[in-house]
């Protein structure tokens, strides 16, 4: 099965890097969407369905925390698994995001293979 | 800092640069501020040559195909990652909030406070230095350990 992924990060460089890493890792990707903040992501999700969301936390406009809160309030969107990708490696932040509904958390810097592993773990894809 | 460079940017650091104060030749500077306990800012300085090389590797493109804007975006992300990595090691009651980094114009002053923590390394193509300036001098030791 190939998956539709949404990458939410205010850094165009980071979005490009994550997209490239996903493609190169062998993860089965059918479509990749990008948004620069939570509001843009919500607007996109009003038009497109995705299988998993990768989101940063610190973003101008709507940040990752507010984005997660809004997602869990929407009946059509709350089932989409979210992986947080952030520089914040503190336990406090990790716990907060998981309490808000995130299913995975990846701290930057990360090895490319870690991104694929976290995506597959979150989606319940059997290990190869 | 070395962990960020090696894991995400695939760069091996080469130890301390000959001149630890600042990169030689044309350089780029990125700065971001952070709020928390304490608040402060991080400034990254890197030689333009090294910046272009890093950007090309990060984006998976040839150096000649990279625009100045793309180089700026990558260096801003590098500053963001280093800052987050450092702050994650600071013992604090509050959660830090990082502002979006920006590239500083060359005309802007490069002065730093005497209490700022500075770390410089040599990488292929030039030198890179990071300065963390916080409100409270007491944090400098923690941020220095974080490097």
Interface residues (C-beta under 8 A of the other chain):
Chain A: X10 X11 X12 X13 X14 X16 X17 X20 X58 X60 X86 X87 X88 X89 X90 X92 X93 X96 X107 X108 X109 X110 X111
Chain B: X3 X4 X6 X7 X8 X55 X58 X59 X60 X70 X73 X74 X76 X77 X80 X81 X83 X84 X85 X87 X88 X95 X96 X97 X98 X99 X100
